[in-house]
Amino acid sequence: MTDAGADLIRERLHTRYGLPAQPPRLAPLDELVRTILSQNTNDRNRDTAYRALKDRFGSWKEVLQVSRSELAGIISPAGLGPTKSRRIRDILSGIYEKGERDLLKLCSLPPREALERLLALKGVGPKTAACVLLFSCGHPAFPVDTHIHRIAGRLGLLPEGADRHRAHERLGDLFPQEHYLELHLNLIRLGREVCRPNKPLCPACPIQDLCRWAAGRAQAGERRAAR
């Protein structure tokens, strides 16, 4: 897809959804934990689990003083408690064992160095790191979650079989940095409401005419109807 096509995607989504509100800017470690809690759940459950952590502990270092099973119970509203509790503990252990303080200097690092610092933490992948850089530091990063990866694949923006690392590179190059936040949030909304994994609402999609997958689906339907 050309730059003009990428601009058209942004314009269509902007017309449909407007300019999303800027989420509250959290400290890097707060955003990191919050992003882990958001995986495979909705915003309400994520926020419930995040508030439970903030109410229970005076600092993130205190989380390491409880067992993984107790931590899993505290964050259970977000689902996948055993998995997420292990990731959170691994990340906190990696930070505090090196004598760091809550990633306080992360946002003062150059974006590439900050990204490498996050990816060096056990359990932190490209999407989680990009969320911290974008939402907490305001660095140019384009997080690719499940919804965005699915939409980009259907639109034909990604090479066949592109993994998350390749997707971050490709979409980061395709879209202008000043539109990363808007596009990230609007594409997620499109994925939740319209371009769903199963039974997508293609006729309601503002970018249906740009979608390679929708075109192939329509052609298959025409062939079936002609039999």
C-alpha positions, 0 to 999 in steps of 0.5 A: 500500500502506498503512503496515500493509501495509509493516509486514507486509512487514517482519514477514514477512521478519523471521520468515523471515530474522531480524535481519541482522547489522550489516555492519562500519562502514567510512570513507565513502570505503572504503564508496563504493569498496566499493559501486561494486565490488559492482555486478553481482556477488556479495559474494565477488567484491566483497570479493576486489576490495576486498581487492586494492585495500587490499593494493595501495595505502596510500591511496586517493589512490595509486590515481590514480597507476596507469593505468585499465587497471592499476586495471581488472586489480586489481579484475577479480574484481568484473567490469566492470573497465573501467567500475568503474575509470573510476568509481573514478578519476572519484570520487577525482579529484573528491574530491582535486582539491577538496583534500578528505581521503577524505570524512572530514567527510561523516558530520558533515554533515546527512543532506540535505547529505551526500547532495547532496555524494555525488551531486555526485561524477561516477559516484555515483547515489542507490543508491551514495550511500544505501549510504554514508550508511546503512552508513558514517554511520548516516544514514537512507537506504534504498538501492534496488538491482536486487533491491529495485527489482524486488521493489517493482515486483512488490509494487505499491509503486512507480508504473508506470515509476518510476525509481531516484530515484523508488523511493528517495523512495517506499520511504524514505517508506513504511518507518520509518527505524529499519527501513531497514537490516533491510529493505534486507538482507532484501529483497536476500536475498529477491531473490537466493533467491526473487524472482529475475528469471527463474523466481521461486519464488513459492510459497516467498515469505513475502509472496506474498499481498501481491504484485500481480505474483504475483496476476496471474501466478496469474490468467494461469495459471488462464486458460490452464488453463481453455482 
